[in-house]
């Protein structure tokens, strides 16, 4: 493994020579950072949210809509 790119809302405070953090605030729109997301062999998407006190539409939006990107976005991020 040459590099790990972690796309985060706020810095994690973790430091390692192979870890690179990319601060990004809108996980529904990657257009501003898309060029920095190419050239990787794998992607792990980790997200957690509690459903407590949340209506079904919002929960679905945060747990389903956010985790399944439009097909064109996935195709644009393939290894180049």
C-alpha angles and dihedrals in degrees: 000000000000102000144000117210114199116193106205141166093225132013113276096213090233117131129196132142091244097044118093120179122207113197111219129162106192113061090179091063123043097167094111093055102028094111089059093054099067131096098045126126097209142022129204115191114197123180134151134190132164119237091210109125093357124121118237096251094055092044090051091048092053098040104033110021093044096048098047108060122199111274093245091059092052091049091050091055098054119125112287 
